[in-house]
Amino acid sequence: MPRPLLYFLAALAASIGVSAISGQLDPYLLDVSMGVGIAIILAVSLNLVNGHTGQFSLGHAGFMAVGAYLSSTVTLFLGPALLGEEGGNALTQGLLFAAALAFGGACAAFAGLLIGLPSLRLKGDYLALVTLGFGEIIRVVFQNVEVLGGALGLIGMPAYTTFAWVYGGAALAVYTVACLVNSTYGRGFLATRDDEIAAEAVGLDTTRYKIVAFVTGAFFAGVAGGLFAHFKLAIDPRGFDFTRSIEIVVMVILGGMGRTAGVIGAAILLTLLPEILRPVAEYRMILYSLLLIVLMLVRPQGLFQWSKKGGQP
């Protein structure tokens, strides 16, 4: 059995096992761990675009919003009709939730395609500005759609998100990115990142590779949004603003661009850090910002980036 598949199955089994005993765990620790898992999905999916393909997207929170809102429409509006007044059993609820996550992810991927086709012909700062603009457009659209709650957002989503769903999704995101990047086809992502002009000179369609990476990253951002919505049970457009996109970008940069293991570590660190600083709540965000500045100054190549000499960080 290929090693990546073995790791994926082991992670999936472990997440199901922990989920089975989650009722005995401390609710606060479970809440934080779920936030960590969702952050891992977001960071790993953005790393495919920013790290492995060498683009710079600032609109990841917009795709998360698409997945959160559209998966919620399935469970809120179609769920009662499909499951009946009794709400169905665990199997039917699981199938409904899987369909909702797939629908939200597919809609986010389609949004990524619509954004990627015109914008990914741009490079550098221009691409960052375009993706930032599209991310804000998505947020403002949801803010003005009254059927989806408008500025007040949506509430009352069923609590379908469990430890198994979150970490199963994280394992799937990591496995998919690893298979893409390490495949023959995926070498086109790395060639595009390392030297786009040289890649085009040898016949690679770099725009196609960028769009595939963008759509795949958007899909997993949408899945993360669906998990987030059915975990928090309430969402509003302010939760998917420019600041949220920046938080995800910082995870990718701090972990080391293109390093999946490093990005996972950075996602864990940056999700836990505000909780660790909670005892000094009045200074928490100041200390958090200072620590980020120090880390960026001390480790500009990424906190978990490994050098080529001796394999040392």
Steps between C-alpha positions, in 0.01 A plus 500: 500500500643847413624684805285816451187284478604310812547826690163624377317186612679507837404865554142424399479207742652707782253785443206259510635342819543834676157612379344192661624608844464876444208514744742420781747773405515850646265719290748788490786280377269340245392845377862612457602176328215537251617853422851362444369239254308757296805727495711212366259447209507871415878533528582183304258592220642853470852360508425317174440840337747725679771251589509223241386702196665831595192724471379744765130481580333721761144381447491163676247617758259578215501135390456397862192724511355337187537156653361610837191668363410255223554187709280662766223557247494126434471398865268785599260509207519153346584304814154517664331397174738208446531375858147570618384644830691244706830609347599159369760264647878526520548345155260731316639802684852398403401458136326838500803667656737336252280622214488850653880514535547373145252757369665784691845390386387464138344848503820643649701321231272645231549847652874433493475409132308818418757708686800304379430509127542878466731570793763225489650644184626772733802467726634624831337803660237528226372149571493571875290813445257324266444205736459741791236689303311184406509378860343824617240485221392154619469624857295805400270288284414275794459808717224624270313175427208515742394139449837401646462729799662811352728689734368304799612169353357150535420321824355167601716263296492144634809397698627244251871581523688249712865424567490227236360734232757772574812286518376267227470811282847616607648159416327504160633851426857403591477174304357670191763773497780248557378279214462799268841650571689170491333372184636540149224749425567687823859572403346767280402690817860501619632596156255790491617612844873470431513670160177573314676630188719189470196275560314671216808472279498121528130484414321502837169683515573681825160671508330160503714382792425817693126462441504135612683595819267794558184293450627216721595745776162671472320164530667414829447855627129449429502169689671672793232769490225237515667331797540838670134592449369172641740524793431860606129472401495869404684692229501857375695679224735670747655161579631470144658841448848603387641434849407133478679467167810661650495254792510209255777660293708552817470127579639416156785751521592416858499127430724532196363545150446164334565298818186308589630377837616851588167655404318247718728592791443872443122448486514320835726764654303803383169346607628407846695821562196725571371235743835476676501879539144505636615552866630842390189580299548877501843464337427185300481647150798731564714206612369289213600767247841551660570127494409487131737788425782335694444166328500664158824686579677199649371244250416685175527172305226348718501369853488137386707539183800267487828605348675289237812464711471208738121513517502737796236772551 
